[in-house]
Amino acid sequence: MAFKTLDDLTDIAGKRALVRVDLNVPMDGDKVTDTTRIERVLPTIRELSEKGAKVILLAHFGRPKGERVASMSLAPVAPAVAKLLGKPVAFANDCIGQDAEDAVEAMANGDVVLLENTRYHKGEEKNDPDFAKALAANGDIYVNDAFSAAHRAHGSTEGIAKLLPAYAGRTMQAELEALGSALGEPVRPVLAVVGGAKVSSKIDLLENLVSKVDMLVIGGGMANTFLAAKGIDVGKSLCEHDLADTANRIMAAADAANCEIVLPDDAVVAREFKAGADNETVALDAIPSDGMILDVGAASIATVTSRIDAAKTLVWNGPLGAFEIAPFDKATVAAAKHAANNTRAGKLNSVAGGGDTVAALNHADAAESFSYVSTAGGAFLEWLEGKELPGVKALEA
């Protein structure tokens, strides 16, 4: 898709830039405990501020459902943004109306102000045109730097983009370019690694990917459903036996699309789900009736790394095993490190995303070596599913 970026903005000194950011950060009381999302939007804020724009930040926090919920105020976030930005960040007690207008009116060129939670108003999630107009009244241009909220057609992500000249911020730009390189116009062969607990939560994703990629590794608990559909007894493993027909349909679609589905070759099983539990690696035809598959073994790891070696592009979503509990993190760590090594060597374009995925790659000390790691959970998944994202669509030039 074609979209305008900050490179298309000229002579913006004195312009009021309404910038949609994701500041839905984890908190402990009034303290931000993880600043990752703030750090992601700093380049856009800095660039606009340094060019003399008046930077007005729009963001949501939690799910107040149109009510003013004190615990969901963005007020405590403003000091955290200011600290990382290295300059003052003012705060307005509302995102529309007199409070917002007064805060914007008081701004000098280069100043930054954070407006209160957009979801304090019912019009935000309803994408009410009047609410969008009230937001737009305080801006001359609109910049969306919140890909993580782009799958929602809300007032601050979609409605406002129709009312002001709209641009992608640097984080949004990087995300769209990374995703485009992974599935839009990728260098082939393309490998997708999809893991996680349940097939039911990723049916749309799997059905879309088999038509887009050359190889699809299925891991985690969801692999058990595919193994069971092929007639393998998976013992007491997490398995959605009622989705056997769905699994078979996906495998048939993959075969028709000439997409190789890669399932485990062996299994690491234990009788209990706890750290350090006694375990053994067994062949797929030797899974004990009272055993649970919690990871895959050396044979499976070798297969996955061989597919990584064969690929030029990798899309990763979800772990290969119960990586949160040692020793059932071995396959996820080994595959992640291998992908990271190939990326560093210039052999692979690797794009990953989704909550568990980010945690798994960080656990493997591999995230920083991937080409791009998205922190946008729901939006990243909907993009993988091939769905149109309203907040991105609204930026089309």
VEXGUNU-659587 format. One record per residue (C-alpha): residue in three letters; z negated, y, x negated. Coordinates in steps of 0.1 Angstrom, whole numbers, plus 5000, padded with zeros to 4 digits. Example, Ala and Ser with C-alpha at 12.3 -4.5 7.8 and 13.67 -1.06 7.14 Angstrom:
REM residues 2
ALA492249554877;SER492949894863;
END
This chain:
REM residues 397
MET500050005000;ALA500650364989;PHE497550594990;LYS496650924975;THR494050944947;LEU492151214930;ASP495151254907;ASP496951404937;LEU494251674941;THR495052004924;ASP493252344925;ILE490152214943;ALA487652464930;GLY485652594960;LYS487052324983;ARG484552135004;ALA485051764996;LEU483451525021;VAL482951205001;ARG482150875018;VAL480050664994;ASP477950344997;LEU474350434990;ASN472950135011;VAL470750044981;PRO467749814979;MET464450004981;ASP460749934975;GLY459050204994;ASP460650524983;LYS461950374950;VAL465550244945;THR465249904929;ASP468949854921;THR471150144912;THR474449954909;ARG476050114940;ILE475050464929;GLU476450404894;ARG479750294910;VAL480350624927;LEU479250854899;PRO482750894884;THR484151034916;ILE481251264922;ARG481351394886;GLU485051444886;LEU485051644918;SER482051844907;GLU483451924873;LYS486652054889;GLY484552294910;ALA484652124944;LYS481652134967;VAL480751764969;ILE479251665002;LEU478151295003;LEU478351095035;ALA476650755036;HIS474850515059;PHE471550325053;GLY470450015071;ARG471049965108;PRO469250245128;LYS471650195157;GLY472050555166;GLU468350645163;ARG466450845137;VAL464450575120;ALA462250725093;SER462350415071;MET466150435070;SER466350795058;LEU468550865028;ALA466051135016;PRO464550914989;VAL467950824976;ALA468951184967;PRO466551194937;ALA467950864924;VAL471450994926;ALA470451324909;LYS468751134880;LEU471850924873;LEU474151214879;GLY472251444856;LYS472251734880;PRO470451844912;VAL471451674945;ALA470351874976;PHE469551695008;ALA470351785044;ASN468351645073;ASP471451565093;CYS475151485087;ILE476451715115;GLY475252025133;GLN473252315120;ASP471352135093;ALA474552005077;GLU476352335081;ASP473452535065;ALA473352295035;VAL477052325029;GLU477052695034;ALA474352725006;MET476552534981;ALA478052694950;ASN481152544934;GLY480252214917;ASP477152164937;VAL476351824953;VAL474551764986;LEU473751435003;LEU473751445041;GLU471451225062;ASN472350875074;THR475550885094;ARG474250595115;TYR471550815130;HIS474350905154;LYS475750645179;GLY479150815174;GLU479350675139;GLU479750305147;LYS481550375179;ASN484050585159;ASP483650865185;PRO486351135180;ASP483851415187;PHE481551275160;ALA484351255135;LYS485351615143;ALA481751725137;LEU481751555103;ALA485151705094;ALA484052055104;ASN482152075071;GLY485051965048;ASP488452075036;ILE489351735022;TYR488051375026;VAL487551124998;ASN486650765006;ASP484850584977;ALA483150314998;PHE485350004999;SER482249815009;ALA482349995043;ALA486149995046;HIS486149695069;ARG484449905096;ALA486350145118;HIS483550405119;GLY483550785122;SER482950835085;THR485350575073;GLU488350585097;GLY487950865122;ILE487551145097;ALA490451035076;LYS492751125105;LEU491451485106;LEU491551595069;PRO493751525039;ALA492451185028;TYR492251044993;ALA490850734976;GLY487950794952;ARG487950624917;THR485950324928;MET488050274959;GLN491150314937;ALA489950064912;GLU489049814939;LEU492449844957;GLU494349814924;ALA492349504914;LEU492749334947;GLY496449414947;SER496849254912;ALA494948944924;LEU496748864957;GLY499149154964;GLU501549114935;PRO499848864912;VAL501048714880;ARG501348344887;PRO500048074887;VAL497148204909;LEU493948004911;ALA491248064938;VAL487747934933;VAL485847924967;GLY482347794970;GLY479347834991;ALA477347645016;LYS479547615047;VAL483247575056;SER482547735090;SER481948075074;LYS485148065054;ILE487747905076;ASP489848215078;LEU489548275041;LEU490647915032;GLU493547925057;ASN494848255042;LEU494448145006;VAL496347825008;SER499448035017;LYS498848274988;VAL497648084958;ASP498947794937;MET495647614931;LEU492447624952;VAL489147484938;ILE486647414966;GLY483047384955;GLY479447414967;GLY478247264999;MET481647325016;ALA483247074992;ASN481146805008;THR482746865042;PHE486146815026;LEU485046495008;ALA483546365040;ALA486846435058;LYS488546215032;GLY486245935040;ILE483645975013;ASP480045905021;VAL478146215010;GLY474646085018;LYS472146345029;SER474246635014;LEU474746955032;CYS477846875052;GLU479546995084;HIS480846665097;ASP482046825129;LEU484647025109;ALA486446715095;ASP489546805116;THR489447165103;ALA489247045067;ASN492146805072;ARG494147085088;ILE493547315058;MET494447035034;ALA497646965053;ALA498547345053;ALA497947355016;ASP500247055010;ALA502947225031;ALA502547545011;ASN502647354977;CYS499047464970;GLU496947214951;ILE493447174965;VAL491047074938;LEU487946884950;PRO485046744929;ASP485646434908;ASP482046344905;ALA478646464918;VAL475246554906;VAL472746414931;ALA469046444937;ARG466546324963;GLU464846664967;PHE466047024966;LYS463747184940;ALA463947314904;GLY463947044878;ALA464246764904;ASP465246424890;ASN469046394892;GLU471946174882;THR475646224878;VAL477545964899;ALA481145874909;LEU482145984944;ASP482045624956;ALA478545584944;ILE476645864961;PRO473345714973;SER472545725010;ASP469345925003;GLY470946154978;MET472046514981;ILE474946654961;LEU473646974944;ASP476247024917;VAL479246864901;GLY479346674869;ALA481246684836;ALA484446534850;SER484646804877;ILE483847074852;ALA486746954830;THR489046964859;VAL488147314869;THR488347454834;SER491747294830;ARG492947474861;ILE491547804848;ASP493547744816;ALA496647684837;ALA496148004857;LYS497248364849;THR495348514879;LEU491948404892;VAL490248504925;TRP486648384928;ASN484248374957;GLY481248154958;PRO479347914934;LEU480247554927;GLY476647424932;ALA473147524939;PHE473147764910;GLU469947934919;ILE467947624909;ALA468147474875;PRO469647234865;PHE472147264893;ASP473747574879;LYS475647394851;ALA479047374867;THR479047734880;VAL477847864846;ALA480447654827;ALA483347764848;ALA482248124849;LYS481948134811;HIS485347974807;ALA486948224830;ALA485248504811;ASN486448374777;ASN490048354790;THR489748704804;ARG488448844771;ALA491348664753;GLY493848844775;LYS495048514791;LEU493648584826;ASN493248854853;SER489948764870;VAL488748924902;ALA485548814919;GLY483448934948;GLY480848844974;GLY477048854972;ASP476348504959;THR479348534935;VAL478048844918;ALA474648684914;ALA476148364900;LEU478348554875;ASN475448764864;HIS473348444861;ALA476148304838;ASP476248634818;ALA479948634827;ALA480348924851;GLU480949194825;SER483849004811;PHE485748954844;SER488649194850;TYR486949324882;VAL483849224901;SER483549364936;THR480149454950;ALA481649484985;GLY480549165003;GLY481949185038;ALA484949395030;PHE485949175000;LEU485748865022;GLU487849025050;TRP490449125024;LEU490548765011;GLU490948655047;GLY494148875049;LYS492649105075;GLU493549475077;LEU490649705066;PRO490550015089;GLY489050235062;VAL491850145037;LYS494550165064;ALA493450515071;LEU494150625035;GLU497850515036;ALA499950805024;
END
